[in-house]
Amino acid sequence: MDYRDAGVDVEAGRDFVNQIRNLVESTFRPEVIGGLGGFGGCFQLPGGFKEPVLVSGTDGVGTKLKIAHMLNRHDTVGIDLVAMCVNDVLTSGAQPLFFLDYLATGKLDKKQLVDVVAGISSGCKQAGCALLGGETAEMPGFYQVGEYDLAGFCVGIVEKSQMLDGSQVQVGDVAIALASTGVHSNGLSLVRKIVSDRNFAWSDTLELLGGETIGETFLKPTRIYVKSVLAALQAGLSIHGMAHITGGGLPENLPRCLGKAQAIKIDSNSWNIPPVFQWLAEVGEVNSQGMYNTFNMGIGFVLLVSPDEVEQTINHFQSHEIPALAIGEVITGSGELVGLPFR
């Protein structure tokens, strides 16, 4: 017997690496040293920093992959993978430098996984970071045929004096919400249960969802906020805190960017809940508390800014084609989020 008899095709793995080489190298920044194929990716820190701080993050895509598998569409989940990591790193004010991925599958399907890496490459370009390397593991018997799992790892950099850690946030700062593209990559287990239990098909089209199929709606990739936010920082806008609205929604994530003895009061009527969340609440009979604790409710990222720069900040993101609006302010408190439509 040989390794192929056990279900692992080493030659196919080599061919896969050759197929994705151009996708990977198209993301390289000037600081990348060497090419694809080494035991480690090498990256020289960019100049101009007095006290550089490295900021790291890791995440996955979760059960959104199940939808990709069912629809046999794999070109968007790689964007999600990058987004979930770089948006987290961004909250410290850091510029993402490089990204690595871990891709595990039961049987190497080159066409399928090239599509995945194409999405990862696209996400890295949107974030301005290099896809420095990764690992593809063929693990027969561990995953179902045709299925794979993803994990991502990102490293960014920020000047120590400019790092956001909650200490810059002041009572009276205004919370500016940046729109999501939909559910992003959180709450998909509940989405899948609603679709299944209510006997919908992923190919069903709904007028409420703008005529898209249910599958298309929930495979929309997570928005990457990196370039627009970094441009705002470079323009000198007074951004004192940032939150990436992921698992746990606004209640769990928004208070994470506050300083001591602070809370946030939001006006839950200040933005229109997108139709996709209305549909989930109605069809799934999910109450307000369940919705806000599971989904982003149309808000993917929040900035805390000086009150005299609210209009300028909103105009900046509108110019980057990202809908933005004020939804609340920082108040005295103990880390809570008040103003949600439930107790």
C-alpha positions as CSV (number, residue, x, y, z in Angstrom):
1,M,0.0,0.0,0.0
2,D,0.9,3.6,-0.4
3,Y,-0.4,7.0,0.8
4,R,-2.8,7.3,-2.1
5,D,-4.4,4.0,-1.0
6,A,-5.0,5.6,2.4
7,G,-6.8,8.5,0.7
8,V,-4.1,11.1,0.5
9,D,-2.9,12.2,-3.0
10,V,0.5,14.0,-2.5
11,E,0.9,14.7,-6.2
12,A,-2.6,16.3,-6.3
13,G,-1.5,18.4,-3.4
14,R,1.6,19.7,-5.2
15,D,-0.5,20.4,-8.3
16,F,-3.0,22.4,-6.1
17,V,-0.2,24.5,-4.7
18,N,1.0,25.3,-8.3
19,Q,-2.6,26.3,-9.2
20,I,-2.9,28.8,-6.4
21,R,0.6,30.3,-6.7
22,N,-0.5,33.3,-8.8
23,L,-3.5,33.9,-6.5
24,V,-1.2,34.0,-3.5
25,E,1.5,36.1,-5.0
26,S,-1.0,38.6,-6.4
27,T,-1.5,39.7,-2.7
28,F,2.2,40.3,-1.9
29,R,3.3,43.6,-0.4
30,P,6.8,44.9,-0.8
31,E,7.7,43.6,2.7
32,V,7.2,40.0,1.7
33,I,10.5,38.1,1.5
34,G,10.7,35.0,-0.7
35,G,7.9,33.3,-2.4
36,L,5.4,30.5,-1.8
37,G,6.7,27.0,-0.8
38,G,9.0,27.6,2.1
39,F,8.5,26.2,5.6
40,G,7.6,29.7,6.9
41,G,6.5,32.9,5.4
42,C,8.9,35.8,5.9
43,F,7.8,39.4,6.2
44,Q,9.9,42.5,7.0
45,L,8.3,45.1,9.2
46,P,7.5,48.3,7.3
47,G,9.5,51.4,8.3
48,G,8.3,54.6,9.9
49,F,7.3,53.2,13.2
50,K,8.9,54.4,16.5
51,E,7.3,51.8,18.8
52,P,5.6,49.3,16.5
53,V,3.0,47.0,18.2
54,L,2.0,43.8,16.4
55,V,-1.7,42.9,16.7
56,S,-2.8,39.4,15.9
57,G,-6.2,37.7,15.3
58,T,-7.7,34.4,14.3
59,D,-11.1,33.2,13.4
60,G,-13.1,30.9,11.1
61,V,-16.3,31.0,9.0
62,G,-18.4,28.7,11.1
63,T,-21.4,26.9,9.8
64,K,-21.7,29.3,6.8
65,L,-19.5,26.7,5.2
66,K,-22.5,24.2,5.4
67,I,-24.4,26.6,3.1
68,A,-21.5,26.8,0.7
69,H,-21.3,23.0,0.6
70,M,-25.0,22.6,0.0
71,L,-25.0,25.1,-2.8
72,N,-21.6,24.0,-4.2
73,R,-20.5,27.6,-4.2
74,H,-17.0,28.3,-2.7
75,D,-15.8,31.7,-4.1
76,T,-17.1,33.9,-1.2
77,V,-16.3,32.1,2.0
78,G,-12.6,32.9,1.6
79,I,-13.6,36.6,1.8
80,D,-15.5,35.9,5.0
81,L,-12.4,34.2,6.5
82,V,-10.2,37.2,5.9
83,A,-12.9,39.7,6.9
84,M,-13.5,38.0,10.3
85,C,-9.8,38.3,11.1
86,V,-8.8,41.7,9.7
87,N,-11.9,43.5,11.0
88,D,-10.9,42.3,14.5
89,V,-7.3,43.5,14.2
90,L,-8.5,46.8,12.8
91,T,-10.4,47.7,16.1
92,S,-7.0,48.4,17.7
93,G,-6.2,50.9,14.9
94,A,-3.8,48.4,13.3
95,Q,-3.1,48.0,9.7
96,P,-3.2,44.3,8.6
97,L,0.1,43.2,7.3
98,F,-0.2,39.5,6.4
99,F,-2.6,36.6,6.6
100,L,-2.3,32.8,6.7
101,D,-5.0,30.2,6.2
102,Y,-5.5,26.6,7.3
103,L,-7.7,24.5,5.0
104,A,-8.6,21.0,5.9
105,T,-10.6,18.5,3.8
106,G,-11.4,14.9,3.5
107,K,-10.5,14.6,-0.2
108,L,-8.7,17.3,-2.1
109,D,-11.0,18.7,-4.8
110,K,-8.7,21.1,-6.7
111,K,-11.5,23.1,-8.4
112,Q,-13.4,23.6,-5.2
113,L,-10.4,24.6,-3.1
114,V,-8.9,26.9,-5.8
115,D,-12.2,28.8,-5.6
116,V,-11.8,29.0,-1.8
117,V,-8.3,30.4,-2.1
118,A,-9.4,32.8,-4.8
119,G,-11.8,34.2,-2.2
120,I,-9.1,34.4,0.4
121,S,-6.9,36.2,-2.2
122,S,-9.7,38.7,-2.9
123,G,-10.2,39.4,0.8
124,C,-6.5,40.0,1.3
125,K,-6.5,42.5,-1.5
126,Q,-9.5,44.3,-0.1
127,A,-7.7,44.5,3.3
128,G,-4.3,45.4,1.8
129,C,-2.5,42.5,3.4
130,A,-0.4,39.8,2.0
131,L,-1.5,36.1,1.8
132,L,1.8,35.0,3.3
133,G,1.2,31.3,3.3
134,G,-1.0,28.5,4.6
135,E,-1.6,24.8,5.1
136,T,-3.8,22.5,3.2
137,A,-4.5,19.2,5.0
138,E,-6.0,16.2,3.3
139,M,-7.6,14.1,6.1
140,P,-9.6,11.1,4.8
141,G,-12.2,9.8,7.2
142,F,-12.2,13.0,9.2
143,Y,-14.4,15.1,7.0
144,Q,-17.4,14.1,4.8
145,V,-16.6,13.9,1.1
146,G,-16.9,17.3,-0.5
147,E,-16.6,19.2,2.8
148,Y,-13.7,21.3,4.2
149,D,-13.0,23.6,7.1
150,L,-11.2,26.9,7.3
151,A,-9.3,28.9,9.8
152,G,-7.5,32.2,9.3
153,F,-4.7,34.1,11.1
154,C,-3.8,37.7,10.7
155,V,-1.0,40.0,12.0
156,G,-1.3,43.8,11.9
157,I,0.8,46.7,13.1
158,V,0.1,50.0,14.9
159,E,2.2,52.7,16.4
160,K,2.0,52.2,20.2
161,S,1.0,55.8,20.8
162,Q,-1.9,55.5,18.3
163,M,-3.2,52.1,19.5
164,L,-6.9,52.1,20.6
165,D,-7.5,50.4,23.9
166,G,-10.5,52.1,25.4
167,S,-8.5,54.8,27.2
168,Q,-9.2,57.3,24.5
169,V,-13.0,57.0,24.7
170,Q,-14.8,59.9,26.4
171,V,-18.3,60.3,27.7
172,G,-20.2,62.1,25.0
173,D,-18.5,60.4,22.1
174,V,-20.9,59.4,19.4
175,A,-21.4,55.9,18.1
176,I,-21.3,55.8,14.3
177,A,-22.6,52.6,12.8
178,L,-21.3,51.2,9.5
179,A,-23.7,49.0,7.6
180,S,-23.2,45.3,7.2
181,T,-23.8,43.4,3.9
182,G,-26.2,41.1,5.7
183,V,-25.7,38.5,8.4
184,H,-21.9,38.3,7.7
185,S,-20.6,35.1,9.3
186,N,-22.5,34.8,12.6
187,G,-25.8,33.2,13.5
188,L,-25.8,30.8,10.5
189,S,-26.6,27.8,12.7
190,L,-29.9,29.5,13.6
191,V,-30.4,30.6,9.9
192,R,-30.0,27.0,8.8
193,K,-32.4,25.7,11.4
194,I,-35.1,28.3,10.4
195,V,-34.7,27.4,6.7
196,S,-34.8,23.7,7.4
197,D,-37.6,23.7,10.0
198,R,-39.8,26.0,8.0
199,N,-39.3,23.8,4.9
200,F,-37.7,26.4,2.7
201,A,-35.2,25.5,0.0
202,W,-32.0,27.5,-0.5
203,S,-33.0,28.0,-4.1
204,D,-36.3,29.7,-3.1
205,T,-36.6,33.3,-4.1
206,L,-38.4,35.8,-1.9
207,E,-39.7,39.2,-2.8
208,L,-38.8,40.5,0.7
209,L,-35.2,39.6,0.0
210,G,-35.2,41.6,-3.3
211,G,-35.7,38.6,-5.5
212,E,-32.5,36.8,-4.5
213,T,-32.5,33.2,-3.6
214,I,-32.2,32.4,0.1
215,G,-28.8,30.8,-0.6
216,E,-27.5,33.9,-2.3
217,T,-28.7,36.1,0.5
218,F,-26.9,34.2,3.2
219,L,-23.7,33.6,1.2
220,K,-23.0,37.3,0.8
221,P,-19.5,37.8,2.1
222,T,-18.7,39.9,5.2
223,R,-17.8,43.5,4.5
224,I,-14.1,44.4,5.0
225,Y,-13.8,47.8,6.6
226,V,-10.1,48.1,6.7
227,K,-9.2,50.6,3.9
228,S,-12.0,53.0,4.6
229,V,-11.3,53.0,8.4
230,L,-7.5,53.4,7.9
231,A,-8.2,56.3,5.5
232,A,-10.3,57.9,8.2
233,L,-7.5,57.6,10.7
234,Q,-5.0,58.9,8.3
235,A,-7.3,61.9,7.5
236,G,-7.0,62.8,11.2
237,L,-10.6,62.0,12.2
238,S,-11.0,61.7,16.0
239,I,-11.8,58.0,16.3
240,H,-11.5,57.0,19.9
241,G,-12.8,53.4,19.8
242,M,-14.0,50.7,17.4
243,A,-16.0,47.5,17.6
244,H,-16.5,44.7,15.1
245,I,-20.0,43.4,15.5
246,T,-19.7,39.6,15.3
247,G,-21.0,36.7,17.5
248,G,-23.1,38.1,20.3
249,G,-24.2,41.1,18.2
250,L,-24.3,44.7,19.5
251,P,-24.9,43.7,23.2
252,E,-21.7,41.7,23.5
253,N,-19.3,43.5,21.1
254,L,-20.1,47.2,21.4
255,P,-19.2,47.5,25.1
256,R,-15.8,45.9,24.4
257,C,-14.3,49.1,23.1
258,L,-15.2,51.2,26.2
259,G,-13.0,52.6,29.0
260,K,-13.7,52.3,32.7
261,A,-16.9,53.5,34.1
262,Q,-18.5,53.9,30.7
263,A,-21.6,52.6,28.9
264,I,-23.3,53.2,25.6
265,K,-26.8,54.4,25.1
266,I,-28.2,53.6,21.7
267,D,-31.3,54.6,19.9
268,S,-32.7,51.3,18.4
269,N,-35.0,53.4,16.2
270,S,-32.1,55.3,14.5
271,W,-31.6,52.8,11.7
272,N,-33.9,50.6,9.6
273,I,-33.5,46.9,10.2
274,P,-32.7,45.3,6.8
275,P,-35.3,42.9,5.4
276,V,-33.2,39.8,5.9
277,F,-33.4,40.2,9.7
278,Q,-37.1,41.0,9.6
279,W,-37.6,37.7,7.6
280,L,-35.6,35.7,10.1
281,A,-37.5,37.1,13.1
282,E,-40.9,36.6,11.5
283,V,-40.4,33.1,9.9
284,G,-38.3,31.8,12.8
285,E,-40.5,33.4,15.5
286,V,-37.3,34.8,17.1
287,N,-37.9,37.5,19.7
288,S,-36.0,40.8,19.8
289,Q,-33.6,39.6,22.5
290,G,-32.7,36.5,20.5
291,M,-32.2,38.6,17.3
292,Y,-29.9,41.2,18.9
293,N,-27.9,38.6,20.7
294,T,-27.4,36.5,17.6
295,F,-27.2,38.8,14.6
296,N,-25.6,42.2,13.7
297,M,-29.0,43.6,12.8
298,G,-27.5,45.5,9.8
299,I,-24.5,47.0,11.7
300,G,-21.1,45.4,11.0
301,F,-18.8,47.9,12.6
302,V,-19.1,50.8,15.0
303,L,-16.8,53.8,15.6
304,L,-16.8,56.0,18.7
305,V,-15.9,59.5,17.5
306,S,-15.7,63.0,18.9
307,P,-19.2,64.7,18.8
308,D,-17.9,67.6,16.7
309,E,-16.7,65.3,13.9
310,V,-19.9,63.2,13.5
311,E,-20.9,64.7,10.1
312,Q,-17.4,64.7,8.8
313,T,-17.0,61.0,9.7
314,I,-20.4,60.0,8.2
315,N,-19.5,61.8,5.0
316,H,-16.1,60.1,4.8
317,F,-17.7,56.6,4.9
318,Q,-20.5,57.6,2.5
319,S,-17.7,58.6,0.0
320,H,-16.4,55.1,0.4
321,E,-19.8,53.7,-0.4
322,I,-20.4,52.4,3.1
323,P,-23.7,53.6,4.6
324,A,-23.1,55.2,8.0
325,L,-25.2,57.0,10.7
326,A,-25.1,58.0,14.3
327,I,-26.9,55.5,16.6
328,G,-26.0,56.6,20.1
329,E,-23.5,58.0,22.5
330,V,-21.1,57.1,25.3
331,I,-22.5,57.7,28.8
332,T,-21.4,57.0,32.4
333,G,-21.9,53.4,33.4
334,S,-20.4,50.0,34.0
335,G,-19.9,48.6,30.6
336,E,-23.5,48.0,29.6
337,L,-25.4,48.7,26.4
338,V,-28.7,50.4,27.1
339,G,-31.6,51.4,24.7
340,L,-32.2,48.0,23.1
341,P,-35.9,47.1,22.5
342,F,-35.9,44.5,25.3
343,R,-34.8,44.2,28.9
